[in-house]
Amino acid sequence: MAVSAVQNSTQALAESLGVDLSRVPEHVAVIMDGNGRWAKAKGFARLLGHREGYRALRGVLLAASELGVRYLTVYAFSAENWRRPKDEVMGLMKLIETAAREELRVMHQNNVRVHVSGRISEVPDGLRKALTDGMATTATNTGITFTLAINYGGRAEIVDAVKSIVAAGLSPEDVTEETIQAHLYNPGHPDPDLMVRTAGEMRWSNFLIWQSAYTELVVTDVTWPDFKPQHFLEAVETFQRRTRKFGAVVE
Ligand code: FPP
């Protein structure tokens, strides 16, 4: 009889959906889109969509962790999202702060390591404090690294990397791809293997544009508040059917 490597209910569900547990992507990035459309379709305020989005994120983080994903990076607030109505922006900031505080104990118990990505110095003090507390508390955890991209822009990240290279006094001939990688917000993170985008749009929206040069993109029409662990596992299964070539020829 075959010995099953299944260790938890997420892995059992994954296997039933055809996921190969021995080839789980190391790093998954997620563009959590469609909160507004979900709310509008139900006649709710947009912020309610974001609140349901928080619920969905909780399920996906647990599923990713149980599946054995090592890095999960989510786009919680882009550098361009400041253009939204002020009450939505402030509501989102407050929601993310509350979520960071509410979830910290459970994340820590589950050995999750919290990181952030983005121009965090520009977010409200309360949120910044919640994020720095979360990072400090979980710094030595060895489970999944959960990165919240907040006030994040891919172009801004490259600009910040270049500024930091110039400030370090490097000469042009010393600048390589590795140099730029080393000056990104989280230089130790591997590139995402898989990027999942919900709510149907076929674009990157300035998310991890340096890191996703060879990332596989999986787009689903499901809006983020309706996105369940099963959808996440289905995206992983789709990813596993792709052939990654990194510019080479694969027979
Ligand atoms: C995009 O939907 C979503 C966002 C701009 C915010 C993502 C935030 C959450 C999922 C809330 C919870 C986050 C944390 C970290 C607790 P949209 O508003 O652009 O949707 P639309 O395109 O349908 O209008």
Residues whose N, C-alpha, C, O or C-beta is under 5 A from the ligand:
A	BS01	FPP	M32 D33 G34 N35 G36 R37 W38 H50 G53 Y54 Y75 A76 L95 I96 A99
